[in-house]
Amino acid sequence: MEIVRNESMRKQLYAYIKEKLNSGEIRRGEAINQKEILETLGISKTPFRDCMIQLEAEGIVSIIPCKGVVVRDRPFEELIELNEIAGSLESSALEAAFYNIRDNALEGMTSIVDEVLLRLGREDTSLCYEKNLDFHMLMIDECPNEALRAAVLRYRDLILDFPAKDINIHLKWEKIFWNEHRQMIDIVKNGDPKSLFDFSKYVHWGWEDKEEYFDELYLVAFGTMKKYLASRPAAH
């Protein structure tokens, strides 16, 4: 029974830590306050240690002797590479899920986009982050490949667990991304799996004309993304 109890507490702690990371309350490069967390959740050191080991295995934290647990401060280049991997994986999942999405998810996707675009017309971005996750999950959940679904969520979490600032981005970008969501709905209605893959990977997750977005998202100097892309070896 003690093993079961510790596993339950470990899951509770894991969810708590991930929520703090996603909300930005715990930032990149910051130490995780073990004492505060143990007191808040009323748990012992054993599940805390187990949870930190799991987060370290996922690449989210580093356990440093004599210093404790620190949220990994990933370099800009690594964050961009994670975005690239996440985009490729999700696009493959959507291609595999195409007909399931058409049969099961279109109504929910349309409802979300209608609601958010109405709010964006009033310059209200308050629901964008939450509804963006909901929109994408409606599609990802329809992927018949369980291993691919798990990989998509793992890399998505690696991106979302490292917010450099408030996750809500500029109204300009929200309008761009949500109009792309509308286009994705049109592709599901009238297109084919390859068309959805291409749009997702090369437009929605793509970098063209979005270099400034990545500069803003990761709080780097204007032009950093363009310099990074120019420095990458050309694909052959």
C-alpha positions as CSV (number, residue, x, y, z in Angstrom):
1,M,0.0,0.0,0.0
2,E,2.9,2.4,0.7
3,I,4.2,1.9,-2.8
4,V,0.7,2.8,-4.2
5,R,0.5,5.8,-2.0
6,N,4.0,7.1,-3.0
7,E,3.1,6.6,-6.7
8,S,-0.1,8.7,-6.2
9,M,1.8,11.5,-4.5
10,R,4.5,11.4,-7.2
11,K,1.8,11.9,-9.9
12,Q,0.3,14.7,-7.9
13,L,3.7,16.4,-7.5
14,Y,4.5,15.9,-11.2
15,A,1.3,17.6,-12.3
16,Y,1.9,20.4,-9.8
17,I,5.5,21.1,-11.1
18,K,4.4,20.9,-14.7
19,E,1.6,23.4,-14.1
20,K,4.1,25.8,-12.5
21,L,6.4,25.5,-15.4
22,N,3.7,26.0,-18.0
23,S,2.3,29.0,-16.2
24,G,5.8,30.6,-16.0
25,E,5.7,30.7,-12.2
26,I,8.9,28.7,-12.3
27,R,11.3,30.1,-15.0
28,R,14.2,28.7,-17.0
29,G,17.4,28.7,-15.0
30,E,15.6,29.0,-11.6
31,A,15.9,26.6,-8.7
32,I,12.8,24.6,-7.6
33,N,12.0,25.3,-4.0
34,Q,11.7,21.9,-2.5
35,K,10.8,23.1,1.0
36,E,7.9,25.3,-0.3
37,I,6.5,22.5,-2.5
38,L,6.7,19.8,0.2
39,E,4.8,22.2,2.6
40,T,2.3,23.2,0.0
41,L,1.4,19.6,-1.0
42,G,2.0,18.0,2.4
43,I,4.2,15.2,0.9
44,S,7.5,13.6,1.9
45,K,10.9,13.9,0.2
46,T,10.7,10.4,-1.5
47,P,8.0,11.3,-4.1
48,F,9.7,14.7,-4.7
49,R,13.0,12.9,-5.5
50,D,11.2,10.4,-7.8
51,C,9.4,13.2,-9.6
52,M,12.7,15.2,-10.1
53,I,14.4,12.1,-11.5
54,Q,11.5,11.8,-14.0
55,L,11.7,15.5,-15.0
56,E,15.4,15.2,-15.4
57,A,15.0,12.2,-17.7
58,E,12.6,14.3,-19.8
59,G,15.2,17.0,-20.1
60,I,13.1,19.5,-18.1
61,V,15.3,20.0,-15.0
62,S,18.9,19.3,-14.0
63,I,19.8,17.8,-10.6
64,I,23.0,19.6,-9.4
65,P,24.9,18.3,-6.4
66,C,24.9,20.7,-3.5
67,K,22.6,23.1,-5.4
68,G,19.4,21.1,-5.8
69,V,17.1,21.0,-8.8
70,V,17.2,23.7,-11.5
71,V,14.9,24.2,-14.5
72,R,17.0,23.8,-17.6
73,D,17.8,27.0,-19.4
74,R,17.9,25.8,-22.9
75,P,19.8,27.9,-25.5
76,F,17.8,29.6,-28.3
77,E,19.1,27.2,-30.9
78,E,17.9,24.2,-28.9
79,L,14.5,25.7,-28.4
80,I,14.1,26.3,-32.2
81,E,15.2,22.7,-32.9
82,L,12.6,21.4,-30.4
83,N,10.0,23.5,-32.3
84,E,11.1,21.9,-35.5
85,I,10.8,18.4,-34.1
86,A,7.5,19.1,-32.5
87,G,6.1,20.5,-35.8
88,S,7.3,17.5,-37.8
89,L,5.8,15.0,-35.4
90,E,2.5,16.8,-35.1
91,S,2.2,17.2,-38.8
92,S,2.7,13.4,-39.2
93,A,0.1,12.7,-36.6
94,L,-2.4,15.0,-38.3
95,E,-1.7,13.3,-41.6
96,A,-2.4,9.9,-40.0
97,A,-5.5,11.2,-38.3
98,F,-6.9,13.0,-41.3
99,Y,-10.1,11.0,-41.9
100,N,-10.8,10.5,-38.2
101,I,-10.5,14.3,-37.8
102,R,-12.9,14.8,-40.6
103,D,-15.4,12.4,-39.1
104,N,-15.1,13.3,-35.4
105,A,-13.4,16.6,-34.7
106,L,-14.5,19.2,-37.2
107,E,-17.5,20.5,-35.2
108,G,-15.4,21.1,-32.1
109,M,-12.5,22.7,-34.0
110,T,-14.9,25.0,-35.8
111,S,-16.6,26.0,-32.5
112,I,-13.2,26.9,-31.0
113,V,-12.0,28.9,-33.9
114,D,-15.3,30.8,-34.2
115,E,-15.2,31.7,-30.5
116,V,-11.5,32.8,-30.5
117,L,-11.7,34.9,-33.7
118,L,-14.8,36.7,-32.3
119,R,-12.8,37.6,-29.2
120,L,-9.7,38.6,-31.3
121,G,-12.0,41.0,-33.2
122,R,-12.4,42.8,-29.9
123,E,-8.6,42.5,-29.2
124,D,-9.2,40.0,-26.5
125,T,-6.5,37.3,-26.4
126,S,-7.3,35.9,-23.0
127,L,-8.5,32.5,-24.3
128,C,-5.9,32.0,-27.0
129,Y,-3.4,29.9,-25.1
130,E,-5.9,27.5,-23.6
131,K,-8.0,27.2,-26.8
132,N,-5.0,26.7,-28.9
133,L,-4.1,23.6,-26.8
134,D,-7.7,22.4,-27.1
135,F,-7.8,22.9,-30.9
136,H,-4.6,20.9,-31.5
137,M,-5.6,18.2,-29.0
138,L,-8.9,17.6,-30.9
139,M,-6.8,16.6,-33.9
140,I,-3.9,14.8,-32.1
141,D,-6.4,12.6,-30.1
142,E,-7.7,11.2,-33.5
143,C,-4.2,9.9,-34.4
144,P,-4.4,6.0,-34.5
145,N,-0.7,5.7,-33.7
146,E,-0.3,5.7,-29.9
147,A,3.4,6.0,-30.0
148,L,3.3,9.0,-32.3
149,R,0.7,10.7,-30.2
150,A,2.9,10.2,-27.1
151,A,5.9,11.6,-29.0
152,V,3.9,14.7,-30.1
153,L,2.8,15.4,-26.5
154,R,6.3,14.9,-25.2
155,Y,7.9,17.4,-27.5
156,R,5.0,19.8,-27.1
157,D,5.6,19.8,-23.4
158,L,9.3,20.5,-23.8
159,I,8.3,23.7,-25.7
160,L,5.6,24.7,-23.3
161,D,7.7,24.0,-20.2
162,F,10.1,26.8,-21.1
163,P,8.1,30.0,-21.4
164,A,10.4,33.0,-21.5
165,K,7.6,35.3,-20.5
166,D,3.8,35.4,-20.3
167,I,2.6,32.7,-22.8
168,N,0.1,35.1,-24.4
169,I,1.7,36.6,-27.5
170,H,1.1,39.7,-29.5
171,L,-2.4,40.2,-31.0
172,K,-0.8,40.3,-34.5
173,W,0.5,36.8,-34.2
174,E,-2.6,35.4,-32.5
175,K,-4.6,36.6,-35.5
176,I,-2.2,35.0,-37.9
177,F,-2.2,31.6,-36.1
178,W,-5.9,31.5,-35.6
179,N,-6.6,32.3,-39.3
180,E,-4.3,29.4,-40.0
181,H,-6.5,27.2,-37.8
182,R,-9.4,28.2,-40.0
183,Q,-7.4,27.2,-43.1
184,M,-6.7,23.8,-41.4
185,I,-10.4,23.3,-41.0
186,D,-10.9,24.0,-44.7
187,I,-8.2,21.5,-45.6
188,V,-9.8,18.8,-43.5
189,K,-13.2,19.5,-45.2
190,N,-12.0,19.8,-48.8
191,G,-8.4,18.5,-49.0
192,D,-6.4,15.3,-48.4
193,P,-4.0,14.0,-45.8
194,K,-0.8,15.2,-47.6
195,S,-2.3,18.7,-47.9
196,L,-2.9,18.9,-44.2
197,F,0.7,17.6,-43.5
198,D,2.2,20.2,-45.8
199,F,0.2,23.1,-44.3
200,S,0.9,22.1,-40.7
201,K,4.6,21.5,-41.2
202,Y,5.6,24.3,-43.6
203,V,3.0,27.0,-42.8
204,H,1.6,26.6,-39.3
205,W,4.8,25.3,-37.8
206,G,7.0,26.9,-40.4
207,W,9.4,29.8,-40.0
208,E,8.8,31.8,-43.2
209,D,7.7,35.3,-42.3
210,K,7.6,34.4,-38.6
211,E,11.1,35.1,-37.6
212,E,10.1,38.1,-35.5
213,Y,7.6,35.8,-33.6
214,F,10.4,33.6,-32.4
215,D,12.5,36.6,-31.4
216,E,9.5,37.8,-29.3
217,L,8.6,34.4,-27.9
218,Y,12.1,33.7,-26.6
219,L,13.1,37.3,-25.6
220,V,16.1,37.5,-27.9
221,A,17.4,40.4,-29.9
222,F,15.5,41.4,-33.1
223,G,17.0,39.5,-36.0
224,T,18.3,36.6,-33.9
225,M,16.0,34.1,-35.7
226,K,17.1,35.3,-39.2
227,K,20.7,35.0,-38.2
228,Y,20.2,31.5,-36.9
229,L,18.4,30.3,-40.0
230,A,21.1,31.8,-42.2
231,S,23.8,30.0,-40.2
232,R,22.2,26.6,-40.6
233,P,23.8,24.3,-43.2
234,A,21.7,24.0,-46.4
235,A,19.7,20.8,-46.7
236,H,20.7,18.5,-49.5
